């Protein structure tokens, strides 16, 4: 009897820790909001996964926060695969999405499918994400037809920062709002199961969420999306400096780390580290 109970418990734990699927996520549209964070390395992914976060995005934001680029444009497919592999190795339950970087899908449908397939095959992720609306609906449709789930990204699309003239809230005028709605409808119709809405007025994001079948994941898009995503360095206060309006800081790791590094430096210079406890005899 005890052996049977142990088996039941093990089987229960196994199923509780299974990878989340598209069906799990889409079933929550209009229900319990979805949580999503970025990750770019094995240990961070493990911790995020352990916390029970629903989705992990290996964003091309790694160009800014990990590689020190001014923007995301220099990030390559190889960069995404390198970091994506690490994240997937550290994830047991969360649904992992990997960004398609600048010029990996824009040139043609063929490029889009080829690079999406390479990213999924070499990393083991569950979906890819690409920026753009109506103009790239044909890419989304072809990628989905190839058996690769897609998250679309509209509103402020960082890969188009030069065209936008900077990082600005999108959809504030009637014309811009109508264009965003058209983009949302197009990418949802093309087969994207989720849409990231970045820097969009709250009421517009609410309208999009109500009108499309895809789940919406907001970042600076207010309270009415089906889920939320943040760059983990932003929400942990990891880097210091400028913090976007839409970010809530849940910690101040920059200050903690800075003080620890300063204390270590002092201990080295004053011969306080290592001491007897950290030395071998």
N, C-alpha and C positions, 0 to 999 in steps of 0.2 A: 504493500500500500504506500509506504514511504517513497519507494522507488518511483512509483507511478506519479506521485505528487511532485517529485523533483523533475520528472520529465515534463509534466504539464507546465511547471514554472519556467523551465528552460525554453519550452516552445513559446510560451507567452512573451517572455523577454525577447526572443528572436523576432517575433512578429511586431512587437512594439518598436524595435530598432531597425525595421526594414526601411529602405529608401522611400522617401515620399515620391509620389508619381504625379503626372499631370492631372489625373482624375482626382487625386487627393486635394490638389490645389484649386482646380476649377470648381469643385463641389462647395468651396467656401465663398464663392462669389455672393455678395450680399449678406454673408454671415460673419463668422469670426474672422477678423482681419488677419492677413498674412504678414509675418515678419521676415525681413530680408536684410542681410548685411554683406558688405564686400569682404573678401579675404584674398590674400595673395601668396600665402605660405602655409606649410603643413601644420605648424603648431597653432597658429591663429584659427585655422579651419577646424582643428580638433576642438578648441575651446568653444567656438561658436556653435559647433555641432552638439557638444555636450550641453550647452545652454538650452537646446531645443529650438533654435531658430529654424524657421521653415525652409528658407532658401538662402543660398550663398551665391553671390555674384563675383566672379573673377573679372573685375572691370578693367577696361583700358585706362582707367584712372590710375592704374599702377604706374603709368608713365609719370604722373605728377608725384604720387606719394611714395613710390618705391624706387624709381629710377632717376628722379630729379629733373625731369623735363619740364619745360614751361607749360606744355599742354599735352594732349593725348596723341597728337598727330604722328609722332615719331615711333610709336609703338608698332611692333611687327607681329605677324602671325606666330613666329617662333617665340617671341616674348610671351604671348598669351598661352601657348602650349606649355612652355617651361613652368610658368607659375600655375597654370591650370592643373598640370599633373600633380604638383605638390598639394594643392588644395583637395583634389579628388582622393589622394591617398589618405588625407586626414579626415575624411568625411564618411560617416556611416549612414546617416539618416537624412540630412538636409539635401534638398534638390539643388544641384549645382548648375549654374548658367555661366557661360563664358562669352565675353564680348568678342565680336568680330572687329578687328581694328581698321583704321582708316585705309582705304583703297584695297581692302581684301574682298569687298563685294561690290563696290561702286562701278568698276569698269564694265562688268557684264554678268549676266545670269550664270554663265559657265564658271566664272571666277568665284561667284558667290557660293555655288553648290560645291565646288572643289574645295574651297577653303573651309567651309562649314563642315564638310565631311572629314577633312583632315583634323580639324580641331576636336571633333567628337571622337573620332577613331583613336587619336593619339593620347587623349586625356582621360576618356571615360566619363565625360560630363553628360548631363541629361538634356541640355538645350544650349542653343547659341542665342546671342542677342545682337541686333543690328539697328542702327539709327536710320530714321527717315520714314516718310509716310507714303503718299500716293506714288511718288517717284520710284520707290523701291518695293512696291507691292509684288511685282513680278518676281523679284529675288526671293521674297518670303514664300510665295506660292511654290516656287521650284524647290526650295530647300525643304519645305514641309512635304512635298511630294516625294522627295528623296528619303523620307523617313526620319527627318531631323526636326525636333520641336523648336519653335522660334518664339522668342520674346522680342517684340517691337519696342522702339524707343522714339517718342515724339515730344514736341515742346522744345525746350532748350536741348539741342543735340550738340555736345561739346566738340565733335569732329567737324562741325560747321561753324566753329567759333569765329573764323575769319569772315565768313559770309554774314554772320549776325552782327559783326562789329563789337564783339565782347560777350560777356555772360550776362544776359538780360532775361527778365521775365517775358514769356511768350504768350500770345493770345489775348492781349489786352484790348485791342480794337475789334470792332465787329467783323472786319474782314479777316483779321488774323484768327479770331475765334472760329469763324466758319471754316477756314483752311485747316485748323487743328481737328475739328470735327470730321471733316472729309478724310483727313489722314487716318484718324482712328477707325472710321468705318472701313477704309480701304485695307488697312493692315489686318483688321479682324476678319474681314471677308477673305483675305488671302490665306488665312489659316493660322495667324499668330494666336497662341493660346493666352498670351499675356501682353500687356502694353505698359511700358514705363512712361509715366508722365512727369517731366522735369520742369520745374519753375513755371507752373501754370496757375492762373487764378483759381481759387478754391471752387467757386460756383461752376466754372467751366469744366474742371476736373470731375465734379459731381455729375454734370450733364453727360460727359463722355462715359463715365462709369455706368450710368443708367441706360445709355443707348447701345452700347456694344456688348457682345457676348463674351469677349475676352475679359479676363480679370485685369484690373488696373493696379499698378504698383506706383505709388507716388513718392517723389522726392522734391519737396517744395511745392506740393500740389494740394495741400490741405487735408482735411479730416475725412473726406468721403470716398476715398479710393478703397479698393478691396485689400490693399496692403501698403506697406511702407518699406523703403530702403534707405540706408545711409552708408556712407563711407566710414568704416570702423574707426579710422584714425580721427575723423571729425568728432564722432560721438564720444570717443574716449579722451578728447583733448590731448591727443598724442603729439601733435606737431607744434602747438602754440600758434601765435599769429592770428590771421584773419579767420573768422568763423562765419559761414553763410547764415543768413537769417533763419533758414528752415532747420538748422541743426540744433538739437538739444544735447548739451554736454552731460554725459552720465558719469564722467570722471575727469580728472586733470592729471593724466599720466605724464604730460610734459614736465610739470613741476616736480613730480615724484622722481622721475628718472634723472632730471637735471641735478637735484639735490643728492641723489645717490651717487652719481658720477663725480660730483664735486667732493663728496665725503671720501670716495675711493681714492681720488687723486691726492687728497690730503693725507690719508692713511699711508699711501705709498711713499710720499715725500718725507713723512715723519717716522717712517719705519714702524708704523702701528699695524700694518698688514704686510706679510703674514705674521701672526704671533705664534706662540708655542702650540696653541690648539690647531692651527692650520699647517703645522710642520711635522715631518716624519723624523723618527729617531732610529 
